[in-house]
Amino acid sequence: MIRLTDQPFDPGALLGGFCAGRGETGAVASFTGLARGEASAAVALELEAYAGFTESQIEETARAAMIRFKLQDLLVVHRVGRIGTGEAIVFVATAAAHRRAAFEACDHMMDYLKSRAPFWKKEHGPGGARWIEPTAQDKTDAARWDLGA
Amino acid sequence: LFALRAALALQDPALGEALAGPGVRAAVDQTLVLDDADLSTTREVAFMPPMSGG
């Protein structure tokens, strides 16, 4: 359900595999995040995780999302290490009986991954490297899903 | 955890200041904790700067 990898992955192949053999699923939603070039200001991204802890934290949120959105299945694949411009960083797929739950759960997982999951992102550009923090928008996006919000 | 922070800050004031920064979280044996956590049976403590993924 949760996979971290330091190797490039093929989002199309992941989606194909995720959709295969589903007799009871009416909707699969997916999201693929790519490393954006920022008009060549960024040459590469580097993502750090805290081995074991990062997976278990994502797992906890994923389990809660399975219940909250009545999902049948959920897949998160996230890169760590150095990621070149244009490569996929993150892939999320959700399976549900109906589309609304699949869309919302996918959106929710991405908002969580962007600003609350234990990853640390460094941007390597022509002028050197800098650590990236979540934007105010990322935080607002994640807060949309807080219960009682 | 208070005591560990204080000891680290005494050894390395710059590190102490960084650990006290906004958004720095702490985990004890891979569980997120608050500053008053008891470390008597702890094997691993992690201080984590603000997170950003995807």
N, CA and C atoms of all chains as a GROMACS GRO file, in nm:
protein
  609
    1MET      N    1   0.083  -0.121   0.000
    1MET     CA    2   0.000   0.000   0.000
    1MET      C    3   0.087   0.126   0.000
    2ILE      N    4   0.200   0.126   0.078
    2ILE     CA    5   0.290   0.241   0.081
    2ILE      C    6   0.428   0.194   0.037
    3ARG      N    7   0.486   0.262  -0.060
    3ARG     CA    8   0.618   0.221  -0.107
    3ARG      C    9   0.706   0.343  -0.126
    4LEU      N   10   0.826   0.342  -0.068
    4LEU     CA   11   0.925   0.446  -0.095
    4LEU      C   12   1.032   0.384  -0.183
    5THR      N   13   1.078   0.458  -0.283
    5THR     CA   14   1.179   0.403  -0.373
    5THR      C   15   1.278   0.510  -0.415
    6ASP      N   16   1.404   0.471  -0.432
    6ASP     CA   17   1.503   0.567  -0.481
    6ASP      C   18   1.525   0.550  -0.632
    7GLN      N   19   1.439   0.470  -0.695
    7GLN     CA   20   1.449   0.447  -0.839
    7GLN      C   21   1.332   0.512  -0.913
    8PRO      N   22   1.355   0.560  -1.036
    8PRO     CA   23   1.244   0.614  -1.116
    8PRO      C   24   1.135   0.508  -1.134
    9PHE      N   25   1.009   0.553  -1.143
    9PHE     CA   26   0.900   0.458  -1.166
    9PHE      C   27   0.812   0.506  -1.280
   10ASP      N   28   0.732   0.414  -1.334
   10ASP     CA   29   0.645   0.443  -1.448
   10ASP      C   30   0.501   0.454  -1.397
   11PRO      N   31   0.446   0.578  -1.388
   11PRO     CA   32   0.312   0.595  -1.332
   11PRO      C   33   0.206   0.519  -1.411
   12GLY      N   34   0.223   0.511  -1.544
   12GLY     CA   35   0.126   0.440  -1.626
   12GLY      C   36   0.119   0.293  -1.590
   13ALA      N   37   0.236   0.233  -1.569
   13ALA     CA   38   0.240   0.091  -1.534
   13ALA      C   39   0.177   0.069  -1.396
   14LEU      N   40   0.203   0.164  -1.304
   14LEU     CA   41   0.145   0.151  -1.169
   14LEU      C   42  -0.008   0.158  -1.177
   15LEU      N   43  -0.057   0.252  -1.258
   15LEU     CA   44  -0.202   0.268  -1.270
   15LEU      C   45  -0.265   0.145  -1.335
   16GLY      N   46  -0.200   0.094  -1.439
   16GLY     CA   47  -0.248  -0.028  -1.505
   16GLY      C   48  -0.259  -0.143  -1.408
   17GLY      N   49  -0.155  -0.161  -1.329
   17GLY     CA   50  -0.153  -0.270  -1.230
   17GLY      C   51  -0.260  -0.251  -1.125
   18PHE      N   52  -0.279  -0.125  -1.085
   18PHE     CA   53  -0.377  -0.095  -0.979
   18PHE      C   54  -0.520  -0.123  -1.025
   19CYS      N   55  -0.546  -0.097  -1.155
   19CYS     CA   56  -0.682  -0.116  -1.209
   19CYS      C   57  -0.714  -0.262  -1.239
   20ALA      N   58  -0.611  -0.344  -1.252
   20ALA     CA   59  -0.632  -0.481  -1.300
   20ALA      C   60  -0.710  -0.566  -1.200
   21GLY      N   61  -0.801  -0.646  -1.254
   21GLY     CA   62  -0.872  -0.748  -1.176
   21GLY      C   63  -0.965  -0.695  -1.069
   22ARG      N   64  -1.036  -0.585  -1.098
   22ARG     CA   65  -1.127  -0.527  -0.998
   22ARG      C   66  -1.272  -0.545  -1.041
   23GLY      N   67  -1.337  -0.645  -0.988
   23GLY     CA   68  -1.476  -0.669  -1.024
   23GLY      C   69  -1.574  -0.578  -0.953
   24GLU      N   70  -1.538  -0.532  -0.832
   24GLU     CA   71  -1.633  -0.457  -0.748
   24GLU      C   72  -1.605  -0.307  -0.744
   25THR      N   73  -1.502  -0.263  -0.818
   25THR     CA   74  -1.464  -0.122  -0.814
   25THR      C   75  -1.531  -0.045  -0.927
   26GLY      N   76  -1.590   0.069  -0.894
   26GLY     CA   77  -1.652   0.152  -0.997
   26GLY      C   78  -1.565   0.269  -1.037
   27ALA      N   79  -1.470   0.306  -0.951
   27ALA     CA   80  -1.391   0.426  -0.976
   27ALA      C   81  -1.249   0.412  -0.925
   28VAL      N   82  -1.154   0.448  -1.010
   28VAL     CA   83  -1.014   0.460  -0.968
   28VAL      C   84  -0.971   0.602  -1.002
   29ALA      N   85  -0.920   0.674  -0.902
   29ALA     CA   86  -0.862   0.807  -0.927
   29ALA      C   87  -0.713   0.796  -0.901
   30SER      N   88  -0.633   0.873  -0.978
   30SER     CA   89  -0.490   0.870  -0.952
   30SER      C   90  -0.432   1.009  -0.969
   31PHE      N   91  -0.318   1.031  -0.906
   31PHE     CA   92  -0.245   1.156  -0.919
   31PHE      C   93  -0.098   1.124  -0.934
   32THR      N   94  -0.031   1.193  -1.027
   32THR     CA   95   0.113   1.179  -1.042
   32THR      C   96   0.176   1.316  -1.027
   33GLY      N   97   0.270   1.330  -0.936
   33GLY     CA   98   0.343   1.456  -0.918
   33GLY      C   99   0.479   1.445  -0.986
   34LEU      N  100   0.514   1.549  -1.064
   34LEU     CA  101   0.642   1.550  -1.136
   34LEU      C  102   0.734   1.657  -1.078
   35ALA      N  103   0.863   1.636  -1.091
   35ALA     CA  104   0.961   1.737  -1.049
   35ALA      C  105   0.964   1.848  -1.154
   36ARG      N  106   0.921   1.966  -1.111
   36ARG     CA  107   0.906   2.079  -1.202
   36ARG      C  108   1.040   2.153  -1.215
   37GLY      N  109   1.068   2.202  -1.336
   37GLY     CA  110   1.198   2.266  -1.360
   37GLY      C  111   1.210   2.408  -1.308
   38GLU      N  112   1.100   2.480  -1.282
   38GLU     CA  113   1.104   2.620  -1.239
   38GLU      C  114   1.189   2.704  -1.333
   39ALA      N  115   1.164   2.699  -1.464
   39ALA     CA  116   1.240   2.773  -1.565
   39ALA      C  117   1.391   2.755  -1.545
   40SER      N  118   1.430   2.630  -1.530
   40SER     CA  119   1.570   2.586  -1.515
   40SER      C  120   1.639   2.640  -1.390
   41ALA      N  121   1.560   2.694  -1.294
   41ALA     CA  122   1.619   2.732  -1.165
   41ALA      C  123   1.652   2.608  -1.082
   42ALA      N  124   1.572   2.502  -1.104
   42ALA     CA  125   1.597   2.378  -1.032
   42ALA      C  126   1.652   2.273  -1.128
   43VAL      N  127   1.766   2.217  -1.093
   43VAL     CA  128   1.826   2.113  -1.176
   43VAL      C  129   1.779   1.976  -1.128
   44ALA      N  130   1.767   1.963  -0.997
   44ALA     CA  131   1.723   1.836  -0.940
   44ALA      C  132   1.665   1.860  -0.802
   45LEU      N  133   1.583   1.767  -0.758
   45LEU     CA  134   1.530   1.770  -0.622
   45LEU      C  135   1.593   1.655  -0.546
   46GLU      N  136   1.605   1.674  -0.415
   46GLU     CA  137   1.652   1.565  -0.331
   46GLU      C  138   1.554   1.552  -0.215
   47LEU      N  139   1.501   1.434  -0.199
   47LEU     CA  140   1.403   1.410  -0.092
   47LEU      C  141   1.461   1.316   0.012
   48GLU      N  142   1.452   1.358   0.136
   48GLU     CA  143   1.496   1.272   0.246
   48GLU      C  144   1.374   1.221   0.321
   49ALA      N  145   1.382   1.096   0.364
   49ALA     CA  146   1.279   1.039   0.450
   49ALA      C  147   1.348   0.989   0.576
   50TYR      N  148   1.270   0.952   0.676
   50TYR     CA  149   1.322   0.894   0.801
   50TYR      C  150   1.277   0.748   0.797
   51ALA      N  151   1.372   0.662   0.761
   51ALA     CA  152   1.340   0.522   0.729
   51ALA      C  153   1.256   0.458   0.838
   52GLY      N  154   1.149   0.394   0.800
   52GLY     CA  155   1.060   0.327   0.895
   52GLY      C  156   0.952   0.422   0.943
   53PHE      N  157   0.992   0.534   0.998
   53PHE     CA  158   0.898   0.632   1.052
   53PHE      C  159   0.812   0.692   0.941
   54THR      N  160   0.876   0.730   0.830
   54THR     CA  161   0.802   0.793   0.719
   54THR      C  162   0.694   0.698   0.668
   55GLU      N  163   0.731   0.571   0.647
   55GLU     CA  164   0.633   0.474   0.598
   55GLU      C  165   0.519   0.456   0.698
   56SER      N  166   0.552   0.447   0.828
   56SER     CA  167   0.447   0.418   0.925
   56SER      C  168   0.353   0.538   0.942
   57GLN      N  169   0.408   0.660   0.929
   57GLN     CA  170   0.322   0.779   0.938
   57GLN      C  171   0.225   0.785   0.819
   58ILE      N  172   0.275   0.757   0.699
   58ILE     CA  173   0.188   0.760   0.580
   58ILE      C  174   0.083   0.649   0.592
   59GLU      N  175   0.129   0.534   0.640
   59GLU     CA  176   0.039   0.419   0.657
   59GLU      C  177  -0.079   0.455   0.749
   60GLU      N  178  -0.048   0.526   0.856
   60GLU     CA  179  -0.151   0.565   0.952
   60GLU      C  180  -0.257   0.654   0.884
   61THR      N  181  -0.211   0.752   0.807
   61THR     CA  182  -0.304   0.841   0.737
   61THR      C  183  -0.381   0.764   0.629
   62ALA      N  184  -0.312   0.672   0.564
   62ALA     CA  185  -0.377   0.593   0.458
   62ALA      C  186  -0.488   0.505   0.516
   63ARG      N  187  -0.460   0.445   0.632
   63ARG     CA  188  -0.562   0.360   0.696
   63ARG      C  189  -0.685   0.441   0.734
   64ALA      N  190  -0.662   0.562   0.787
   64ALA     CA  191  -0.773   0.649   0.824
   64ALA      C  192  -0.852   0.689   0.700
   65ALA      N  193  -0.783   0.715   0.588
   65ALA     CA  194  -0.849   0.755   0.463
   65ALA      C  195  -0.933   0.639   0.407
   66MET      N  196  -0.883   0.516   0.422
   66MET     CA  197  -0.957   0.398   0.375
   66MET      C  198  -1.096   0.393   0.440
   67ILE      N  199  -1.097   0.423   0.571
   67ILE     CA  200  -1.223   0.418   0.646
   67ILE      C  201  -1.309   0.540   0.613
   68ARG      N  202  -1.247   0.658   0.620
   68ARG     CA  203  -1.321   0.783   0.601
   68ARG      C  204  -1.390   0.790   0.465
   69PHE      N  205  -1.320   0.746   0.359
   69PHE     CA  206  -1.375   0.758   0.223
   69PHE      C  207  -1.430   0.624   0.172
   70LYS      N  208  -1.438   0.525   0.261
   70LYS     CA  209  -1.487   0.392   0.223
   70LYS      C  210  -1.416   0.338   0.099
   71LEU      N  211  -1.283   0.342   0.104
   71LEU     CA  212  -1.205   0.296  -0.012
   71LEU      C  213  -1.194   0.145  -0.012
   72GLN      N  214  -1.177   0.092  -0.132
   72GLN     CA  215  -1.150  -0.051  -0.145
   72GLN      C  216  -1.000  -0.076  -0.148
   73ASP      N  217  -0.924   0.025  -0.196
   73ASP     CA  218  -0.778   0.007  -0.204
   73ASP      C  219  -0.713   0.144  -0.220
   74LEU      N  220  -0.586   0.149  -0.182
   74LEU     CA  221  -0.511   0.275  -0.186
   74LEU      C  222  -0.364   0.241  -0.209
   75LEU      N  223  -0.302   0.312  -0.302
   75LEU     CA  224  -0.158   0.290  -0.327
   75LEU      C  225  -0.086   0.423  -0.325
   76VAL      N  226   0.025   0.429  -0.252
   76VAL     CA  227   0.111   0.548  -0.251
   76VAL      C  228   0.252   0.502  -0.287
   77VAL      N  229   0.309   0.558  -0.392
   77VAL     CA  230   0.450   0.534  -0.426
   77VAL      C  231   0.520   0.668  -0.422
   78HIS      N  232   0.626   0.680  -0.345
   78HIS     CA  233   0.694   0.809  -0.328
   78HIS      C  234   0.843   0.791  -0.348
   79ARG      N  235   0.901   0.880  -0.428
   79ARG     CA  236   1.047   0.876  -0.448
   79ARG      C  237   1.117   0.934  -0.327
   80VAL      N  238   1.238   0.885  -0.304
   80VAL     CA  239   1.333   0.948  -0.213
   80VAL      C  240   1.466   0.957  -0.288
   81GLY      N  241   1.557   1.036  -0.233
   81GLY     CA  242   1.687   1.053  -0.299
   81GLY      C  243   1.680   1.161  -0.404
   82ARG      N  244   1.770   1.153  -0.501
   82ARG     CA  245   1.781   1.259  -0.601
   82ARG      C  246   1.685   1.233  -0.718
   83ILE      N  247   1.611   1.337  -0.757
   83ILE     CA  248   1.507   1.323  -0.860
   83ILE      C  249   1.530   1.429  -0.966
   84GLY      N  250   1.545   1.387  -1.090
   84GLY     CA  251   1.570   1.480  -1.199
   84GLY      C  252   1.442   1.550  -1.244
   85THR      N  253   1.457   1.669  -1.305
   85THR     CA  254   1.344   1.744  -1.358
   85THR      C  255   1.264   1.657  -1.457
   86GLY      N  256   1.133   1.659  -1.441
   86GLY     CA  257   1.046   1.582  -1.530
   86GLY      C  258   1.018   1.441  -1.482
   87GLU      N  259   1.091   1.395  -1.382
   87GLU     CA  260   1.064   1.260  -1.329
   87GLU      C  261   0.947   1.264  -1.231
   88ALA      N  262   0.880   1.150  -1.219
   88ALA     CA  263   0.768   1.139  -1.124
   88ALA      C  264   0.823   1.130  -0.982
   89ILE      N  265   0.767   1.212  -0.892
   89ILE     CA  266   0.806   1.208  -0.749
   89ILE      C  267   0.709   1.123  -0.670
   90VAL      N  268   0.579   1.138  -0.702
   90VAL     CA  269   0.478   1.073  -0.619
   90VAL      C  270   0.364   1.022  -0.706
   91PHE      N  271   0.310   0.908  -0.668
   91PHE     CA  272   0.194   0.850  -0.735
   91PHE      C  273   0.096   0.804  -0.628
   92VAL      N  274  -0.028   0.849  -0.641
   92VAL     CA  275  -0.134   0.804  -0.550
   92VAL      C  276  -0.248   0.749  -0.634
   93ALA      N  277  -0.300   0.633  -0.598
   93ALA     CA  278  -0.419   0.580  -0.664
   93ALA      C  279  -0.518   0.533  -0.557
   94THR      N  280  -0.646   0.558  -0.584
   94THR     CA  281  -0.751   0.518  -0.490
   94THR      C  282  -0.859   0.442  -0.567
   95ALA      N  283  -0.916   0.342  -0.503
   95ALA     CA  284  -1.023   0.265  -0.564
   95ALA      C  285  -1.144   0.266  -0.472
   96ALA      N  286  -1.260   0.295  -0.531
   96ALA     CA  287  -1.384   0.300  -0.454
   96ALA      C  288  -1.499   0.253  -0.542
   97ALA      N  289  -1.616   0.238  -0.480
   97ALA     CA  290  -1.733   0.196  -0.557
   97ALA      C  291  -1.777   0.308  -0.651
   98HIS      N  292  -1.765   0.434  -0.601
   98HIS     CA  293  -1.811   0.548  -0.679
   98HIS      C  294  -1.705   0.657  -0.689
   99ARG      N  295  -1.717   0.746  -0.788
   99ARG     CA  296  -1.607   0.837  -0.821
   99ARG      C  297  -1.577   0.942  -0.715
  100ARG      N  298  -1.681   0.997  -0.649
  100ARG     CA  299  -1.657   1.107  -0.555
  100ARG      C  300  -1.558   1.067  -0.446
  101ALA      N  301  -1.579   0.949  -0.389
  101ALA     CA  302  -1.490   0.901  -0.283
  101ALA      C  303  -1.348   0.884  -0.335
  102ALA      N  304  -1.335   0.832  -0.457
  102ALA     CA  305  -1.202   0.809  -0.514
  102ALA      C  306  -1.130   0.942  -0.536
  103PHE      N  307  -1.200   1.040  -0.594
  103PHE     CA  308  -1.140   1.174  -0.616
  103PHE      C  309  -1.098   1.238  -0.484
  104GLU      N  310  -1.191   1.240  -0.389
  104GLU     CA  311  -1.166   1.311  -0.264
  104GLU      C  312  -1.052   1.247  -0.185
  105ALA      N  313  -1.049   1.114  -0.182
  105ALA     CA  314  -0.944   1.046  -0.106
  105ALA      C  315  -0.807   1.073  -0.168
  106CYS      N  316  -0.802   1.078  -0.300
  106CYS     CA  317  -0.677   1.103  -0.371
  106CYS      C  318  -0.628   1.246  -0.340
  107ASP      N  319  -0.719   1.341  -0.345
  107ASP     CA  320  -0.690   1.482  -0.315
  107ASP      C  321  -0.640   1.495  -0.171
  108HIS      N  322  -0.710   1.430  -0.080
  108HIS     CA  323  -0.675   1.432   0.062
  108HIS      C  324  -0.534   1.376   0.085
  109MET      N  325  -0.504   1.260   0.025
  109MET     CA  326  -0.372   1.199   0.045
  109MET      C  327  -0.261   1.288  -0.008
  110MET      N  328  -0.285   1.353  -0.121
  110MET     CA  329  -0.182   1.443  -0.176
  110MET      C  330  -0.161   1.565  -0.088
  111ASP      N  331  -0.269   1.622  -0.036
  111ASP     CA  332  -0.254   1.737   0.055
  111ASP      C  333  -0.173   1.697   0.177
  112TYR      N  334  -0.199   1.578   0.227
  112TYR     CA  335  -0.123   1.528   0.342
  112TYR      C  336   0.024   1.509   0.306
  113LEU      N  337   0.050   1.446   0.192
  113LEU     CA  338   0.188   1.417   0.152
  113LEU      C  339   0.268   1.545   0.130
  114LYS      N  340   0.202   1.649   0.079
  114LYS     CA  341   0.272   1.774   0.049
  114LYS      C  342   0.319   1.850   0.173
  115SER      N  343   0.240   1.847   0.280
  115SER     CA  344   0.279   1.936   0.390
  115SER      C  345   0.290   1.868   0.527
  116ARG      N  346   0.245   1.744   0.539
  116ARG     CA  347   0.247   1.684   0.673
  116ARG      C  348   0.324   1.552   0.681
  117ALA      N  349   0.348   1.486   0.569
  117ALA     CA  350   0.422   1.360   0.574
  117ALA      C  351   0.570   1.390   0.600
  118PRO      N  352   0.639   1.303   0.672
  118PRO     CA  353   0.780   1.328   0.706
  118PRO      C  354   0.875   1.310   0.588
  119PHE      N  355   0.881   1.412   0.504
  119PHE     CA  356   0.980   1.419   0.397
  119PHE      C  357   1.046   1.555   0.407
  120TRP      N  358   1.170   1.562   0.362
  120TRP     CA  359   1.240   1.691   0.358
  120TRP      C  360   1.297   1.709   0.219
  121LYS      N  361   1.263   1.821   0.159
  121LYS     CA  362   1.290   1.841   0.016
  121LYS      C  363   1.395   1.950  -0.003
  122LYS      N  364   1.496   1.919  -0.081
  122LYS     CA  365   1.602   2.013  -0.111
  122LYS      C  366   1.605   2.034  -0.261
  123GLU      N  367   1.618   2.160  -0.302
  123GLU     CA  368   1.622   2.193  -0.444
  123GLU      C  369   1.767   2.225  -0.483
  124HIS      N  370   1.818   2.156  -0.583
  124HIS     CA  371   1.952   2.185  -0.634
  124HIS      C  372   1.938   2.271  -0.759
  125GLY      N  373   1.993   2.391  -0.756
  125GLY     CA  374   1.988   2.480  -0.873
  125GLY      C  375   2.128   2.526  -0.909
  126PRO      N  376   2.136   2.613  -1.011
  126PRO     CA  377   2.267   2.663  -1.054
  126PRO      C  378   2.340   2.737  -0.941
  127GLY      N  379   2.261   2.801  -0.851
  127GLY     CA  380   2.323   2.880  -0.743
  127GLY      C  381   2.348   2.801  -0.616
  128GLY      N  382   2.330   2.670  -0.619
  128GLY     CA  383   2.350   2.589  -0.499
  128GLY      C  384   2.221   2.520  -0.457
  129ALA      N  385   2.219   2.472  -0.333
  129ALA     CA  386   2.104   2.394  -0.285
  129ALA      C  387   2.031   2.470  -0.176
  130ARG      N  388   1.898   2.452  -0.171
  130ARG     CA  389   1.821   2.511  -0.060
  130ARG      C  390   1.709   2.416  -0.020
  131TRP      N  391   1.679   2.417   0.111
  131TRP     CA  392   1.569   2.335   0.163
  131TRP      C  393   1.438   2.404   0.134
  132ILE      N  394   1.336   2.324   0.100
  132ILE     CA  395   1.204   2.378   0.066
  132ILE      C  396   1.108   2.349   0.182
  133GLU      N  397   1.032   2.450   0.220
  133GLU     CA  398   0.927   2.428   0.320
  133GLU      C  399   0.791   2.437   0.252
  134PRO      N  400   0.688   2.376   0.311
  134PRO     CA  401   0.555   2.384   0.250
  134PRO      C  402   0.512   2.529   0.238
  135THR      N  403   0.439   2.562   0.132
  135THR     CA  404   0.387   2.697   0.116
  135THR      C  405   0.263   2.715   0.203
  136ALA      N  406   0.224   2.840   0.222
  136ALA     CA  407   0.102   2.869   0.299
  136ALA      C  408  -0.016   2.797   0.233
  137GLN      N  409  -0.015   2.795   0.098
  137GLN     CA  410  -0.123   2.728   0.024
  137GLN      C  411  -0.126   2.578   0.055
  138ASP      N  412  -0.006   2.515   0.061
  138ASP     CA  413   0.000   2.372   0.094
  138ASP      C  414  -0.063   2.345   0.229
  139LYS      N  415  -0.034   2.435   0.326
  139LYS     CA  416  -0.087   2.415   0.462
  139LYS      C  417  -0.238   2.434   0.465
  140THR      N  418  -0.286   2.536   0.392
  140THR     CA  419  -0.431   2.560   0.385
  140THR      C  420  -0.500   2.440   0.320
  141ASP      N  421  -0.437   2.388   0.214
  141ASP     CA  422  -0.494   2.273   0.143
  141ASP      C  423  -0.509   2.154   0.238
  142ALA      N  424  -0.404   2.128   0.317
  142ALA     CA  425  -0.407   2.012   0.407
  142ALA      C  426  -0.512   2.032   0.516
  143ALA      N  427  -0.527   2.157   0.562
  143ALA     CA  428  -0.620   2.186   0.672
  143ALA      C  429  -0.766   2.167   0.630
  144ARG      N  430  -0.792   2.169   0.497
  144ARG     CA  431  -0.930   2.149   0.450
  144ARG      C  432  -0.987   2.017   0.497
  145TRP      N  433  -0.897   1.917   0.521
  145TRP     CA  434  -0.944   1.782   0.552
  145TRP      C  435  -0.948   1.756   0.702
  146ASP      N  436  -0.904   1.852   0.783
  146ASP     CA  437  -0.906   1.831   0.927
  146ASP      C  438  -1.049   1.814   0.972
  147LEU      N  439  -1.072   1.713   1.054
  147LEU     CA  440  -1.209   1.685   1.097
  147LEU      C  441  -1.257   1.799   1.184
  148GLY      N  442  -1.378   1.842   1.159
  148GLY     CA  443  -1.433   1.955   1.232
  148GLY      C  444  -1.398   2.088   1.168
  149ALA      N  445  -1.314   2.084   1.060
  149ALA     CA  446  -1.273   2.211   0.996
  149ALA      C  447  -1.385   2.263   0.906
  150LEU      N  448   1.269   1.481   2.761
  150LEU     CA  449   1.307   1.546   2.635
  150LEU      C  450   1.354   1.690   2.659
  151PHE      N  451   1.295   1.756   2.758
  151PHE     CA  452   1.343   1.891   2.798
  151PHE      C  453   1.492   1.886   2.828
  152ALA      N  454   1.531   1.785   2.908
  152ALA     CA  455   1.670   1.774   2.954
  152ALA      C  456   1.764   1.748   2.838
  153LEU      N  457   1.720   1.664   2.743
  153LEU     CA  458   1.804   1.634   2.627
  153LEU      C  459   1.824   1.760   2.543
  154ARG      N  460   1.717   1.834   2.522
  154ARG     CA  461   1.729   1.961   2.447
  154ARG      C  462   1.829   2.055   2.514
  155ALA      N  463   1.817   2.065   2.646
  155ALA     CA  464   1.904   2.156   2.722
  155ALA      C  465   2.049   2.111   2.711
  156ALA      N  466   2.072   1.979   2.720
  156ALA     CA  467   2.208   1.926   2.713
  156ALA      C  468   2.268   1.952   2.575
  157LEU      N  469   2.187   1.931   2.471
  157LEU     CA  470   2.236   1.954   2.334
  157LEU      C  471   2.268   2.102   2.313
  158ALA      N  472   2.182   2.189   2.366
  158ALA     CA  473   2.202   2.333   2.350
  158ALA      C  474   2.327   2.380   2.422
  159LEU      N  475   2.359   2.314   2.534
  159LEU     CA  476   2.478   2.348   2.611
  159LEU      C  477   2.604   2.310   2.532
  160GLN      N  478   2.597   2.192   2.469
  160GLN     CA  479   2.711   2.143   2.390
  160GLN      C  480   2.731   2.225   2.264
  161ASP      N  481   2.619   2.262   2.201
  161ASP     CA  482   2.625   2.329   2.070
  161ASP      C  483   2.510   2.430   2.063
  162PRO      N  484   2.537   2.556   2.101
  162PRO     CA  485   2.430   2.656   2.109
  162PRO      C  486   2.356   2.674   1.975
  163ALA      N  487   2.428   2.664   1.862
  163ALA     CA  488   2.363   2.682   1.731
  163ALA      C  489   2.261   2.571   1.708
  164LEU      N  490   2.301   2.448   1.746
  164LEU     CA  491   2.210   2.333   1.732
  164LEU      C  492   2.089   2.352   1.824
  165GLY      N  493   2.114   2.396   1.945
  165GLY     CA  494   2.006   2.420   2.041
  165GLY      C  495   1.903   2.517   1.986
  166GLU      N  496   1.954   2.622   1.923
  166GLU     CA  497   1.866   2.724   1.865
  166GLU      C  498   1.785   2.665   1.750
  167ALA      N  499   1.853   2.584   1.665
  167ALA     CA  500   1.785   2.523   1.550
  167ALA      C  501   1.675   2.428   1.598
  168LEU      N  502   1.704   2.351   1.703
  168LEU     CA  503   1.605   2.255   1.754
  168LEU      C  504   1.484   2.324   1.817
  169ALA      N  505   1.506   2.447   1.863
  169ALA     CA  506   1.396   2.522   1.925
  169ALA      C  507   1.315   2.599   1.820
  170GLY      N  508   1.354   2.589   1.693
  170GLY     CA  509   1.290   2.665   1.586
  170GLY      C  510   1.146   2.625   1.563
  171PRO      N  511   1.069   2.709   1.492
  171PRO     CA  512   0.928   2.680   1.469
  171PRO      C  513   0.911   2.556   1.379
  172GLY      N  514   0.815   2.475   1.412
  172GLY     CA  515   0.784   2.359   1.328
  172GLY      C  516   0.874   2.239   1.348
  173VAL      N  517   0.968   2.246   1.445
  173VAL     CA  518   1.054   2.130   1.471
  173VAL      C  519   0.979   2.032   1.560
  174ARG      N  520   0.964   1.908   1.511
  174ARG     CA  521   0.892   1.805   1.587
  174ARG      C  522   0.991   1.704   1.640
  175ALA      N  523   0.949   1.628   1.740
  175ALA     CA  524   1.035   1.525   1.796
  175ALA      C  525   0.963   1.391   1.794
  176ALA      N  526   1.040   1.285   1.766
  176ALA     CA  527   0.987   1.150   1.772
  176ALA      C  528   1.076   1.068   1.865
  177VAL      N  529   1.015   0.985   1.947
  177VAL     CA  530   1.086   0.897   2.036
  177VAL      C  531   1.054   0.754   1.995
  178ASP      N  532   1.158   0.679   1.962
  178ASP     CA  533   1.139   0.543   1.909
  178ASP      C  534   1.031   0.542   1.800
  179GLN      N  535   1.042   0.638   1.711
  179GLN     CA  536   0.959   0.649   1.591
  179GLN      C  537   0.813   0.682   1.619
  180THR      N  538   0.785   0.739   1.735
  180THR     CA  539   0.650   0.790   1.764
  180THR      C  540   0.660   0.939   1.793
  181LEU      N  541   0.574   1.020   1.732
  181LEU     CA  542   0.575   1.164   1.757
  181LEU      C  543   0.539   1.191   1.902
  182VAL      N  544   0.615   1.280   1.966
  182VAL     CA  545   0.590   1.311   2.106
  182VAL      C  546   0.593   1.462   2.129
  183LEU      N  547   0.548   1.501   2.246
  183LEU     CA  548   0.559   1.641   2.288
  183LEU      C  549   0.686   1.657   2.372
  184ASP      N  550   0.715   1.784   2.406
  184ASP     CA  551   0.842   1.816   2.469
  184ASP      C  552   0.864   1.754   2.607
  185ASP      N  553   0.755   1.711   2.672
  185ASP     CA  554   0.773   1.660   2.808
  185ASP      C  555   0.784   1.506   2.810
  186ALA      N  556   0.812   1.445   2.693
  186ALA     CA  557   0.819   1.298   2.686
  186ALA      C  558   0.929   1.243   2.778
  187ASP      N  559   0.903   1.126   2.835
  187ASP     CA  560   0.997   1.057   2.923
  187ASP      C  561   1.090   0.971   2.837
  188LEU      N  562   1.221   0.986   2.855
  188LEU     CA  563   1.316   0.913   2.770
  188LEU      C  564   1.382   0.796   2.841
  189SER      N  565   1.331   0.757   2.959
  189SER     CA  566   1.406   0.659   3.040
  189SER      C  567   1.423   0.524   2.970
  190THR      N  568   1.328   0.483   2.886
  190THR     CA  569   1.344   0.354   2.819
  190THR      C  570   1.365   0.371   2.668
  191THR      N  571   1.406   0.492   2.629
  191THR     CA  572   1.413   0.527   2.488
  191THR      C  573   1.540   0.476   2.422
  192ARG      N  574   1.528   0.429   2.298
  192ARG     CA  575   1.646   0.387   2.222
  192ARG      C  576   1.683   0.488   2.116
  193GLU      N  577   1.583   0.566   2.066
  193GLU     CA  578   1.611   0.654   1.953
  193GLU      C  579   1.528   0.782   1.967
  194VAL      N  580   1.594   0.896   1.951
  194VAL     CA  581   1.524   1.024   1.951
  194VAL      C  582   1.553   1.094   1.819
  195ALA      N  583   1.450   1.147   1.754
  195ALA     CA  584   1.470   1.220   1.628
  195ALA      C  585   1.409   1.358   1.640
  196PHE      N  586   1.485   1.458   1.600
  196PHE     CA  587   1.430   1.594   1.587
  196PHE      C  588   1.411   1.620   1.438
  197MET      N  589   1.294   1.668   1.402
  197MET     CA  590   1.263   1.683   1.259
  197MET      C  591   1.225   1.825   1.226
  198PRO      N  592   1.294   1.886   1.128
  198PRO     CA  593   1.257   2.020   1.082
  198PRO      C  594   1.124   2.014   1.007
  199PRO      N  595   1.066   2.130   0.971
  199PRO     CA  596   0.938   2.130   0.900
  199PRO      C  597   0.943   2.037   0.777
  200MET      N  598   0.832   1.966   0.755
  200MET     CA  599   0.830   1.862   0.652
  200MET      C  600   0.777   1.916   0.521
  201SER      N  601   0.824   1.860   0.411
  201SER     CA  602   0.770   1.896   0.279
  201SER      C  603   0.796   1.783   0.182
  202GLY      N  604   0.688   1.729   0.127
  202GLY     CA  605   0.702   1.618   0.033
  202GLY      C  606   0.649   1.651  -0.103
  203GLY      N  607   0.617   1.546  -0.178
  203GLY     CA  608   0.552   1.552  -0.309
  203GLY      C  609   0.605   1.661  -0.397
   0.00000   0.00000   0.00000
